[in-house]
Amino acid sequence: MLGIVVKRIVLGFVLLSIPSCMSYYAKYQKFNSDFEQGNLKAADAVLASDKRGPKGKAHLLYFLNRGTVNSYLGNYEQSNSFFEEAYNISEIQTNNAVAAGLALLLNPKVEEYHGETFEVLLVNYYKALNYLKLGQYDEALVECKRMDIRLNKLTDKFSSEAKYKRDAFVHLLMGIIYDVNQDYNNAFIAYRNALNIYEKDYAVKFNTPVPYQLKQDLLRTAYLTGFLDDVDEYEKKFGMKYQPVQRKGKGEVILLWHNGFGPVKQEWSLDFTMVDLGNGYMNFVNTGAGLTIPVFIGNDHPQRGQLRDLQIVRMALPKYVERPPLYTNADLTTADGVAHPVELAENINDIAFKSLHDRFLRDLGEALLRLALKKAAELALRKENQEAGIALGLFNAISEQADTRNWQTLPYAIHYSRVPVDTGEQVLQFNRRGNNGASQTMPIPFNLK
């Protein structure tokens, strides 16, 4: 009778848990569909109707998505209000012992989501962008300084040069904002930092070469700051000759193109065999993937005897799924017919994949320990009550889930261009093209003061 009662309780819990088995993307299918089709007001309405959104374990993503949608709607102040909430959540990083314990026993989705490293950095990017559109350049600079602080923390956190820990685009944006404020000294420093990261990190890890425009801006700000030795050094380095340009009666348009949609997380599984090494460690081995992961259990762990009895365990892990963009390159054509390339500045898709890969072994170790403890508890219960053990096994199978939460309204990549134009009313032609022959031309009218 006890076994039947336990099975019913666990089965009821399992049935209640089935909706949470969906990926985060599938859970918010209506919102994602509206956003991807450009129905931004409808997408924001879906989020606004989510009463649990601002308070749930994924409330960071709620505020990130609302900030993104409202930025595209032109509600820049409202957007920044949402992004500031997201910023504060990501800064707190609350250590909840109860949630951490449940994550070890159940799955990591019971813990609060604090965001991937690159997601946290891009919060300040969107805020700075909103402030630029509002003409509030000092506030945009504040976001630059906050980004700089976060970048320094990131550098201190990761010692390995192989990991993603420096963001070239963030430094590039800082340079642009200092440039707009005519602070050419700090603009030069930011551009120089961006150049260094593009050369050493981005070209190798993310297939993102140094933008030609960045080289031009580095030469220009070095010249305007009076760093003539640097001008000479970079002219030789780039094989370029800087020519000062007369700006009287002229202005510039800076275009930031958010292209496509970033990747989404889905769940995948791996089977491991277990080998007791006899020194407090258990080896988890997957020969097909070439993985051997030692996990410290301890010689006096109360469930070590049950762990020795395990043969094969299956575990769930998150993986990114790419959403390739329709368009891959673009240019911005001025009234005189000159086409200016819109260059890749931030490959968010590749950065996401790299970030997940960087912490793969750490996540794998945590997941294997969690799964081993669940299986050991199941075996121990089976010895006392076969039916209860079966019920616990069913619960363990359902509760073993990967954390598929991520900021899914980010673009696939960010491209940029700086175009000289005359003041007054102007129309630029934005031309984008894809590898499959897709193309589109969009007029961009504006009145440059």
C-alpha positions as CSV (number, residue, x, y, z in Angstrom):
1,M,0.0,0.0,0.0
2,L,2.8,2.4,0.9
3,G,4.4,1.8,-2.6
4,I,1.1,2.6,-4.3
5,V,0.7,5.8,-2.3
6,V,4.2,6.9,-3.0
7,K,3.8,6.1,-6.7
8,R,0.6,8.2,-6.9
9,I,2.2,11.1,-5.1
10,V,5.3,11.1,-7.3
11,L,3.2,10.5,-10.5
12,G,1.0,13.5,-9.6
13,F,4.1,15.6,-9.1
14,V,5.4,14.4,-12.4
15,L,2.2,15.3,-14.2
16,L,2.4,18.8,-12.7
17,S,6.0,19.1,-13.8
18,I,5.4,18.2,-17.5
19,P,4.9,21.8,-18.7
20,S,8.3,22.7,-17.2
21,C,9.9,20.0,-19.4
22,M,9.5,22.3,-22.4
23,S,12.4,24.4,-23.5
24,Y,12.3,28.0,-22.5
25,Y,11.8,29.0,-26.1
26,A,8.8,26.7,-26.5
27,K,7.3,27.9,-23.2
28,Y,7.1,31.4,-24.6
29,Q,6.1,30.4,-28.2
30,K,3.4,33.1,-28.6
31,F,5.9,35.8,-27.5
32,N,8.7,34.5,-29.7
33,S,6.4,34.2,-32.7
34,D,5.1,37.8,-32.4
35,F,8.6,39.1,-31.9
36,E,10.1,37.2,-34.9
37,Q,7.3,38.4,-37.1
38,G,7.8,42.1,-36.1
39,N,4.5,42.3,-34.1
40,L,6.2,44.1,-31.3
41,K,3.2,45.6,-29.6
42,A,1.6,42.1,-29.4
43,A,4.8,40.6,-28.2
44,D,5.1,43.2,-25.4
45,A,1.4,42.6,-24.5
46,V,2.2,38.9,-24.1
47,L,5.0,39.7,-21.6
48,A,2.9,42.3,-19.8
49,S,0.1,39.7,-19.2
50,D,2.6,37.3,-17.6
51,K,2.0,37.9,-13.9
52,R,4.8,35.5,-12.8
53,G,7.3,37.0,-15.1
54,P,8.6,39.8,-12.9
55,K,8.9,37.5,-9.9
56,G,9.8,34.1,-11.2
57,K,13.2,32.3,-11.3
58,A,13.7,33.7,-14.8
59,H,12.7,37.3,-14.0
60,L,16.0,38.5,-15.5
61,L,14.8,37.3,-18.9
62,Y,11.4,38.9,-18.4
63,F,13.0,42.4,-18.0
64,L,15.6,41.8,-20.7
65,N,12.9,40.9,-23.2
66,R,10.6,43.8,-22.2
67,G,13.6,46.1,-22.5
68,T,14.5,44.8,-26.0
69,V,10.9,45.1,-27.3
70,N,10.4,48.6,-25.9
71,S,13.7,49.8,-27.4
72,Y,12.6,48.6,-30.9
73,L,9.2,50.3,-30.3
74,G,10.9,53.6,-29.6
75,N,10.0,53.7,-25.9
76,Y,13.5,54.3,-24.9
77,E,12.9,55.6,-21.3
78,Q,10.6,52.7,-20.6
79,S,13.1,50.3,-22.1
80,N,15.9,51.6,-19.9
81,S,13.7,51.2,-16.9
82,F,13.3,47.5,-17.7
83,F,17.0,47.1,-18.5
84,E,18.0,48.7,-15.2
85,E,15.8,46.1,-13.4
86,A,17.7,43.5,-15.3
87,Y,21.0,45.1,-14.5
88,N,20.3,45.0,-10.7
89,I,19.2,41.4,-10.8
90,S,22.4,40.4,-12.6
91,E,24.4,42.3,-10.0
92,I,22.9,40.7,-7.0
93,Q,23.8,37.1,-7.7
94,T,21.9,35.8,-4.6
95,N,23.3,32.7,-3.0
96,N,20.3,30.7,-2.1
97,A,21.3,27.6,-0.2
98,V,17.9,25.9,-0.5
99,A,17.7,26.5,-4.3
100,A,21.3,25.3,-4.7
101,G,20.4,22.1,-2.8
102,L,17.3,21.5,-5.0
103,A,19.4,22.2,-8.1
104,L,21.8,19.4,-7.0
105,L,18.9,17.0,-6.4
106,L,16.5,18.0,-9.2
107,N,17.8,20.3,-12.0
108,P,19.4,23.7,-12.4
109,K,16.1,25.3,-13.5
110,V,15.0,25.6,-9.9
111,E,17.7,28.2,-9.3
112,E,17.4,31.8,-10.3
113,Y,18.8,32.6,-13.8
114,H,21.6,35.2,-13.6
115,G,22.5,35.4,-17.3
116,E,25.4,34.4,-19.5
117,T,28.5,36.6,-19.4
118,F,27.9,38.2,-22.8
119,E,24.2,38.7,-22.0
120,V,25.1,40.7,-18.8
121,L,27.5,42.9,-20.8
122,L,24.9,43.6,-23.5
123,V,22.4,45.1,-21.0
124,N,24.6,48.2,-20.8
125,Y,24.9,48.3,-24.6
126,Y,21.2,48.5,-25.0
127,K,20.9,51.1,-22.3
128,A,23.7,53.2,-23.9
129,L,22.0,52.9,-27.3
130,N,18.7,54.1,-25.8
131,Y,20.4,57.1,-24.2
132,L,22.1,57.9,-27.5
133,K,18.8,57.9,-29.3
134,L,17.4,60.2,-26.6
135,G,20.4,62.6,-27.1
136,Q,21.5,62.0,-23.5
137,Y,25.2,61.5,-24.1
138,D,26.4,61.9,-20.5
139,E,24.0,59.1,-19.4
140,A,25.3,56.9,-22.3
141,L,28.9,57.5,-21.0
142,V,27.7,56.3,-17.5
143,E,26.7,53.0,-19.1
144,C,30.1,52.9,-20.8
145,K,31.8,53.1,-17.4
146,R,29.5,50.4,-16.0
147,M,30.5,48.2,-18.9
148,D,34.1,48.9,-18.2
149,I,33.7,47.8,-14.5
150,R,32.0,44.6,-15.6
151,L,34.7,43.9,-18.2
152,N,37.4,44.3,-15.5
153,K,35.5,41.8,-13.2
154,L,35.2,39.4,-16.1
155,T,39.0,39.6,-16.8
156,D,39.7,38.9,-13.1
157,K,37.2,36.0,-13.0
158,F,38.8,34.0,-15.9
159,S,42.5,33.5,-15.9
160,S,42.6,31.3,-19.1
161,E,43.3,33.1,-22.3
162,A,41.2,30.6,-24.2
163,K,37.9,31.7,-22.5
164,Y,35.6,34.5,-23.6
165,K,36.5,37.2,-21.2
166,R,37.1,40.3,-23.3
167,D,34.5,42.0,-25.5
168,A,35.8,44.0,-28.4
169,F,32.4,45.4,-29.4
170,V,31.8,46.9,-25.9
171,H,35.1,48.8,-26.2
172,L,34.2,49.9,-29.7
173,L,30.9,51.2,-28.5
174,M,32.6,53.1,-25.7
175,G,34.9,54.7,-28.3
176,I,31.9,55.7,-30.4
177,I,30.2,57.4,-27.4
178,Y,33.4,59.2,-26.3
179,D,33.8,60.2,-30.0
180,V,30.3,61.7,-30.1
181,N,31.2,63.7,-27.0
182,Q,34.4,64.9,-28.7
183,D,36.4,63.3,-25.9
184,Y,39.0,62.1,-28.4
185,N,41.6,61.0,-25.9
186,N,39.3,58.4,-24.2
187,A,37.9,57.5,-27.6
188,F,41.4,56.7,-28.9
189,I,42.0,54.5,-25.8
190,A,38.7,52.6,-26.2
191,Y,39.3,52.1,-30.0
192,R,42.9,50.9,-29.2
193,N,41.5,48.4,-26.7
194,A,38.9,47.2,-29.2
195,L,41.6,46.7,-31.9
196,N,43.7,44.6,-29.5
197,I,40.8,42.3,-28.7
198,Y,39.7,42.0,-32.3
199,E,43.2,41.0,-33.4
200,K,44.0,38.6,-30.5
201,D,40.5,37.1,-29.7
202,Y,37.8,37.9,-32.2
203,A,39.6,37.1,-35.5
204,V,40.5,33.6,-34.1
205,K,37.6,32.6,-31.9
206,F,34.6,34.3,-33.5
207,N,35.5,34.8,-37.2
208,T,35.3,38.5,-36.7
209,P,38.2,40.5,-38.3
210,V,39.2,44.1,-37.3
211,P,36.6,46.4,-38.9
212,Y,38.1,48.8,-41.5
213,Q,36.1,51.6,-39.9
214,L,37.8,51.0,-36.6
215,K,41.2,51.4,-38.2
216,Q,40.1,54.7,-39.6
217,D,38.6,55.9,-36.3
218,L,41.8,54.9,-34.4
219,L,43.9,57.0,-36.8
220,R,41.6,59.9,-36.7
221,T,41.3,60.1,-32.9
222,A,45.1,59.7,-32.5
223,Y,45.6,62.6,-34.9
224,L,42.9,64.8,-33.1
225,T,44.5,64.0,-29.7
226,G,48.0,64.9,-31.0
227,F,49.4,61.4,-30.7
228,L,51.4,61.8,-34.0
229,D,53.7,58.9,-33.1
230,D,50.7,56.6,-32.8
231,V,49.4,57.9,-36.1
232,D,52.7,57.0,-37.7
233,E,52.7,53.6,-36.0
234,Y,49.2,52.6,-37.1
235,E,49.7,53.9,-40.6
236,K,52.5,51.4,-41.0
237,K,50.6,48.7,-39.3
238,F,47.5,49.1,-41.4
239,G,49.1,50.1,-44.6
240,M,47.0,53.2,-44.6
241,K,47.6,56.9,-44.9
242,Y,45.5,59.2,-42.7
243,Q,44.1,62.3,-44.5
244,P,42.4,64.9,-42.3
245,V,38.9,65.6,-43.5
246,Q,37.3,69.0,-43.5
247,R,34.1,68.6,-41.5
248,K,32.6,72.0,-41.8
249,G,29.0,71.7,-43.0
250,K,29.3,67.9,-42.8
251,G,28.0,65.4,-40.3
252,E,28.1,61.6,-39.8
253,V,25.6,58.9,-39.5
254,I,26.5,55.8,-37.4
255,L,24.4,52.8,-38.3
256,L,24.1,49.8,-35.9
257,W,22.4,46.8,-37.7
258,H,20.9,44.1,-35.5
259,N,20.8,41.3,-37.9
260,G,18.8,38.1,-37.4
261,F,18.1,36.2,-34.2
262,G,20.6,34.8,-31.7
263,P,20.6,31.1,-30.9
264,V,18.2,29.3,-28.5
265,K,19.0,26.6,-26.0
266,Q,17.7,23.1,-26.2
267,E,18.3,19.9,-24.3
268,W,20.4,17.0,-25.3
269,S,21.6,13.9,-23.4
270,L,24.7,11.8,-22.9
271,D,25.1,8.2,-21.5
272,F,28.0,7.6,-19.1
273,T,29.4,4.4,-17.6
274,M,30.8,4.7,-14.0
275,V,34.1,3.5,-12.8
276,D,35.1,3.6,-9.1
277,L,38.7,4.7,-8.8
278,G,38.9,3.9,-5.1
279,N,40.4,7.2,-4.0
280,G,37.2,9.2,-3.4
281,Y,36.6,9.7,-7.1
282,M,34.2,8.2,-9.6
283,N,35.1,8.3,-13.3
284,F,32.2,9.0,-15.7
285,V,33.1,7.7,-19.1
286,N,31.6,8.3,-22.5
287,T,33.8,6.6,-25.1
288,G,31.9,7.9,-28.1
289,A,32.4,11.5,-27.2
290,G,35.9,10.8,-25.8
291,L,35.0,12.1,-22.3
292,T,36.3,10.9,-19.0
293,I,35.1,13.1,-16.1
294,P,36.4,12.4,-12.6
295,V,33.9,13.5,-9.9
296,F,34.9,13.6,-6.3
297,I,32.4,11.7,-4.1
298,G,34.4,11.0,-1.0
299,N,35.3,7.7,0.6
300,D,32.8,8.2,3.4
301,H,29.8,9.4,1.4
302,P,26.7,7.6,2.8
303,Q,25.6,6.6,-0.8
304,R,29.0,5.5,-2.1
305,G,28.0,1.8,-1.9
306,Q,24.9,2.4,-4.0
307,L,27.0,4.5,-6.5
308,R,29.3,1.4,-7.0
309,D,26.3,-0.5,-8.1
310,L,25.5,1.9,-10.9
311,Q,26.5,1.0,-14.4
312,I,25.1,3.5,-16.9
313,V,23.6,6.9,-16.2
314,R,22.0,9.3,-18.7
315,M,22.2,13.0,-18.1
316,A,20.7,16.2,-19.7
317,L,22.7,19.2,-20.8
318,P,21.9,22.4,-22.6
319,K,23.1,23.2,-26.1
320,Y,22.7,26.1,-28.4
321,V,20.8,25.8,-31.7
322,E,21.7,28.3,-34.4
323,R,19.1,30.4,-36.2
324,P,21.0,31.5,-39.4
325,P,20.0,34.9,-40.6
326,L,18.4,35.6,-44.0
327,Y,20.8,38.4,-44.8
328,T,24.6,38.1,-44.3
329,N,26.0,41.5,-45.5
330,A,24.9,45.0,-46.3
331,D,26.0,48.5,-47.3
332,L,24.7,52.0,-46.8
333,T,24.6,54.1,-50.0
334,T,24.7,57.9,-49.8
335,A,22.9,60.4,-52.2
336,D,26.1,60.6,-54.3
337,G,25.9,56.9,-55.0
338,V,28.9,55.8,-52.8
339,A,28.3,52.5,-51.0
340,H,29.8,52.2,-47.6
341,P,30.1,48.6,-46.2
342,V,28.3,47.7,-43.0
343,E,30.9,45.7,-41.1
344,L,30.5,42.8,-38.6
345,A,31.3,44.1,-35.1
346,E,29.9,41.5,-32.8
347,N,29.1,37.8,-33.7
348,I,26.7,37.1,-30.8
349,N,25.9,33.6,-32.2
350,D,29.5,32.5,-32.1
351,I,30.1,34.2,-28.7
352,A,27.2,32.3,-27.2
353,F,28.5,28.9,-28.5
354,K,32.0,29.7,-27.2
355,S,30.7,30.8,-23.8
356,L,28.7,27.5,-23.3
357,H,31.7,25.5,-24.5
358,D,34.0,27.3,-22.0
359,R,32.1,26.0,-19.0
360,F,31.1,22.6,-20.4
361,L,33.3,20.5,-18.2
362,R,32.2,22.4,-15.1
363,D,28.5,22.0,-15.9
364,L,29.2,18.4,-16.8
365,G,30.7,17.6,-13.4
366,E,27.8,19.2,-11.5
367,A,25.3,17.4,-13.6
368,L,27.0,14.0,-13.2
369,L,27.1,14.4,-9.5
370,R,23.5,15.3,-9.4
371,L,22.5,12.4,-11.5
372,A,24.6,9.9,-9.6
373,L,23.1,11.0,-6.3
374,K,19.6,10.7,-7.7
375,K,20.3,7.2,-9.0
376,A,21.9,6.1,-5.7
377,A,18.9,7.2,-3.8
378,E,16.7,5.3,-6.2
379,L,18.7,2.1,-5.7
380,A,18.6,2.4,-2.0
381,L,14.9,2.9,-2.0
382,R,14.4,-0.1,-4.3
383,K,16.0,-2.3,-1.7
384,E,13.5,-1.3,0.9
385,N,10.4,-0.9,-1.3
386,Q,10.5,-2.0,-5.0
387,E,7.4,0.0,-6.0
388,A,8.5,3.1,-4.3
389,G,11.9,2.8,-5.9
390,I,10.3,2.5,-9.3
391,A,8.2,5.6,-8.6
392,L,11.3,7.5,-7.5
393,G,13.1,6.4,-10.7
394,L,10.2,7.8,-12.8
395,F,10.4,11.1,-10.9
396,N,14.2,11.2,-11.4
397,A,13.8,10.6,-15.1
398,I,11.3,13.4,-15.5
399,S,13.1,15.9,-13.2
400,E,16.5,15.4,-15.0
401,Q,16.3,18.5,-17.2
402,A,18.8,20.9,-18.7
403,D,18.6,24.6,-18.1
404,T,17.4,26.0,-21.5
405,R,16.9,29.6,-20.4
406,N,18.6,32.3,-22.4
407,W,18.1,35.9,-23.8
408,Q,16.4,34.9,-27.1
409,T,15.6,38.4,-28.4
410,L,19.3,39.2,-29.0
411,P,20.3,39.5,-32.7
412,Y,22.5,36.9,-34.4
413,A,25.1,39.6,-35.0
414,I,25.6,43.4,-34.7
415,H,27.1,45.2,-37.8
416,Y,28.0,48.9,-38.0
417,S,29.0,51.7,-40.3
418,R,30.0,55.3,-40.1
419,V,29.0,57.4,-43.1
420,P,29.9,61.1,-43.8
421,V,26.9,63.1,-45.1
422,D,25.8,66.7,-45.6
423,T,23.7,68.4,-43.0
424,G,20.0,68.9,-43.7
425,E,17.4,66.4,-45.0
426,Q,19.0,63.2,-46.3
427,V,17.9,59.8,-47.5
428,L,20.3,56.9,-47.2
429,Q,19.7,53.5,-48.9
430,F,20.2,50.5,-46.7
431,N,20.9,47.5,-49.0
432,R,21.1,44.0,-47.5
433,R,21.8,40.7,-49.2
434,G,21.9,37.0,-48.4
435,N,23.8,34.0,-49.7
436,N,20.7,32.5,-51.2
437,G,20.1,35.5,-53.4
438,A,17.7,37.3,-51.0
439,S,18.1,41.1,-51.1
440,Q,16.2,44.1,-49.8
441,T,16.7,47.9,-50.1
442,M,15.3,50.2,-47.4
443,P,15.3,54.0,-47.5
444,I,16.4,55.7,-44.3
445,P,15.3,59.4,-44.2
446,F,16.6,61.8,-41.6
447,N,17.4,65.4,-41.0
448,L,20.9,65.9,-39.8
449,K,21.5,69.0,-37.7
